[in-house]
Amino acid sequence: MREKIADATLLQKSTATGEERSFEIYNKKFLRINARTLRNEIRYDINLAMMEPWPIRHRKVAWRWLLPVVLMLVVSTGIGAWMYVHAGNINYGFWIPLMAGALFFTLGAIIMFVIKSPNVMEFRSRYGGCVLISLFYRKPNTREFNEFVEQLKNRILGATQSLDIDKSQMLAIELKELRRLTSEGAIGDSDYARAKDRIFRLHSAAG
């Protein structure tokens, strides 16, 4: 077996979710990913030749979790102001638990807003358009992030240029690799199904 030679690495951690991700380019044409959450850990390898070299930044705002936060802050402020004005005629046994419950609800909504509002850079498969890796944007810092992304793009381009096979063979290889990644838990079944449909359509058009 060929010795594994590391070319570049990137370590990332999300302070909001506690998720840790590590990426390692090795032997100039492979990428190893290790993703660990509070519940599980997954590790898989990708052949860089099957990746699209141009990443897409994915920034989403989870409005359904932001709106409750804003609403509860407005309501809590109004209740707090009312309690201040009527301080002498308040049943604290009722209002204090109510305010505490509103506070916990607001904190929970804030946490869900952060979790459901990803700010990531995604690299996808070349033909199926399936997300293969997702990098936390500019983590651990801008310099390390940008250097790794540039290195990864260059390695993908180099791995692609070294291939000597036609498009039909590439489509077959990508489909096989996506099937493997799905069985390893790196890709969801629905994502794989959509990618497979795209690859089949491209294969029919090429034929």
N, C-alpha and C positions, 0 to 999 in steps of 0.2 A: 504494500500500500504506500502511495506517495506521501511523503512527510508533509504535514500541514504547516504552511508558512503564513503567518499573519501579516497582512499589508496595512490595515487600518482598523481602528476600533472606535466605537462610540458608546458611552454609558449614559443612560437617561433615567430620570425618576420624576414621577408626577407627585407633587406635594398634596394635590387635592385627593387623589385616589390611592396613593401609596404604591402604584404600579411601577415596576422597574423593567427597563428594556435594555438589552445590550445587542450591539450589531458588530460583527467582525467579518471583514473582507479577507479571504485567504486564498492562496495559490492563484491570485490575480483574476480568477473567474468564478469564485463561489462566495456566498454570503451566508453566515450563520446568525440566526436570530434566537435570542432567549428572552422570553417575556414572562414575568412573574407578577401575579396579583395576590391579593389576600387569600384567594380561594384556590388557585391552581398555578401551575407553571407549565409552559410549553416551549419546546426547543425544536427548531427545524432548519434545514439548509436549502438554499435556492441557487440554481445555476444562473449566473448573471446574464447569460445569453438570451434567456426567455423574458427579460425585463425591458420595459420601455425606459429609455434613459432620461426622459424629461418628466420630473415629478410634478404633482399638482398639490397646491396648498388648499387644505380643506378647513374653512372657518365657519362654524355654525353657532348661531345664538338660539338657545333653547327658550323661546319666548314663553312657552306654557309653564315654565318654572320661574321665569323672571317676573311675570305679571302677579302671581301670588305674593312674591316677596314685596313688590311695590305696594300692593293692596294692604298687606298686613302692616307694613311700616306706616302707611297713612292712617289706618285704623288705630294702631297702637299710639301714634302721636296724638290723635284726636282724643282717645280715652285718657291718656296721660294728662293732657291739658284740662280735660273736664274734671279729673280727680284733683288736680291742683286747685282749681277754682272752688270746688265743693269739698274741700278737705275735711271740714267739720261734720259733714252729713253723709259719710260714705260707709257702706258695709264692706270693710276690708276683707272679711272672710269670703266674700263672693268675688270681688274684683281682683284680688292678688292672684288666686289660682287661675283666673281667666287670663290675666296678663302673662303669667308664667307659661300657660299653654300656648298663647299666641307667640311668645318668644321662641319656644322650642319648635313650633311649626315653621316660623320664619327661618331659623337656623337650618332646619332640614331642607327647606326649599332652596336656600342658598347653596347648600352642598350639592343637591341634585342639579341645580343650574350649572355649577362648575363641571360636574361629571358629564352632563349631557351637552356641553358646549365645547366640542373638541377644537383645538387649534393645532393641526398636524400637517405634515408634509407626506404625501402618499406616493409611493412608487407602484406602478401597476404592471400586469403582464402585457407583453407586446401586442398580442392579437385578441385575447379574450377580455382585456380591460379589467381584469380582476385585481383588487388591491392585494399586493403581496407583503408590503411592509408599510408601517405608519410610524413616522418619526415625530416626537413631541417638538413643536416648532421652537427653534433657537435654544434648545436645552442640550447640555448643561449651561452653555453660554453661546453667544453668537459666533465667536471665532471657531470653536471646536465644531459646532454644528455645520457652518458653511464649508469648512475644510473637509469634513467627512462627506457631505453631499457632493462636492466637486470630485472628490476621489471616487465615490461610488459611480457617478455619471461617467467618468473617464473609463473606469473598469468595465462598465456595461457596454460602452461603445467598443472597447478593445475586444471584449469577449464575443461580441456580435460580428465584428470584422474578421475574426479568426475562423469563423464557420465556413464550411464549404458544402452546404446543402441547400436544396431549393425550398421554396415557401411551403409546399405541401408537407415536406418532412418536418419543417419547423412547426407547423400547425399540429402535426401529430405528436411531436415531442412536448409541446406546450400543454396539450390536452392531457397527456400522460402525467406530466409533472403536477398539473393542477389537481388531478385525481389523487395523486400521492399526498399532496399537501392537505387536501380535504380529509383523507383518511387519518392524517396525523393531527387533525384539529386546528390547523393553521388557517384554513379557509372554511367558511360556512357553506352548508349544502345549497342554499339559495344563490349565493355568490357563484358557486361552481356551476350551477345550472345555467345561469345567465351567460357566464363566460363560455360554456360549452355550446350554447346556441349561437353565439357570435362566431366561434371557431368553425362550426358546421356550415354557417352561411358563407364565410370566407372560403372554406374548402370547396363548396359547391360552385362559387363564382370562379375560383381558380381553375376548376376542372372544366 
